[in-house]
Amino acid sequence: MKWCNLCGRQKHIGPCDMATLSDGRIVHVSRIDKDSGDVRQQVQKGEVKVANRWLIRPTKKKRGR
């Protein structure tokens, strides 16, 4: 199994949609957007807040000559 160098999760296609929570954790936004997500329940209860949200785009490796 291959892992994404940017977010540490299983390899995927496209950008990593990430969010920083008020307690300092960095998580995928899909954990907040899912109806049954554990992080979503914490946000709804007011235990944590989303402090920042951003996209990380994978960079293409340049080939040498």
Buried (B, 14 or more C-beta within 10 A) or exposed (E): EEEEEBBEEEEEEEEBBBBBBEEEEEBBBEBBEEEEBEBBEBBEEEEBEBEEEEEEEBEEEEEEE
